[in-house]
């Protein structure tokens, strides 16, 4: 299994933190998807994937409706997706994705977190080259109809998939299910989603992730404490949706 599997394994238990953070993130992404592609799910594949994810995360229906309404109201804030780049202490690169209606506020907050922890916010392009922008889908396996991952991967290669793997996932109630993760180039999003929908697979989520393409850096336990503080400050910001770094996973 490749880099995407290790990346997913490291992140799956701390994906967005607590439930409120999940709903906030999804709400903003739904609002942006509606603004970009309209509120009709038939013509907006990104919205369809986000609604599937909202269901999988048990996001209340009223939260979803509120996010869609916000996108169609003339007076609502215009959320935009922005990527910030910086270096934390000890040479660790950070790529920070945000969805904000006030970039001045968000960039000031992000800069303050870096400064507080001995890092620095950088200009665009400073660390982005260290990451590959990938699309990623998760589909649920029906226990009665096991999926042959190797066969699925061979079929999906023609649609732009680069890595396909199976893993067990535990939900909030400690129920275990099996999911298939599919990674592909950023530009393959539409093709892969179309394949999944036409084959009738149960889509859990569909989105994008930044996968480090450089060797991840090892640090001492003491250094990791400082880096974890920076990551925590960033992830706890209401405008931040994802934080990616070149820090090697902590060994057990």
SULGIBEL-V673232 format. One record per pair of residues at least 12 apart in sequence whose C-alpha atoms are under 6 Angstrom apart, sorted by the first residue. I is the first residue (numbers start at 1). GAP is how many residues later the second one is. If there is no record, write none. Layout:
# SULGIBEL-V673232
i:gap
I:GAP
I:GAP
This chain:
# SULGIBEL-V673232
i:gap
25:216
27:40
31:36
31:37
31:40
33:14
35:36
49:156
49:157
52:152
53:151
53:152
56:148
77:24
78:23
79:20
79:21
79:22
80:19
80:20
81:17
81:18
82:15
82:16
83:13
83:14
84:12
85:37
86:34
86:35
86:36
87:32
87:33
88:31
89:29
89:30
92:154
93:152
93:153
94:150
94:151
95:148
95:149
96:146
96:147
97:143
97:144
97:145
98:141
98:142
98:143
99:140
100:139
117:113
130:82
130:83
130:84
131:79
131:80
131:81
131:82
132:78
132:79
133:53
133:76
133:77
134:50
134:51
134:52
134:74
134:75
135:48
135:49
135:50
135:51
135:54
135:72
135:73
136:46
136:47
136:70
136:71
136:72
137:44
137:45
137:68
137:69
138:42
138:43
138:66
138:67
139:40
139:41
139:63
139:64
139:65
140:39
140:62
141:37
141:38
159:32
159:33
160:24
160:28
161:22
161:23
162:21
162:22
163:19
163:20
164:17
164:18
165:15
165:16
166:13
166:14
167:12
216:30
216:31
216:32
217:30
217:31
218:30
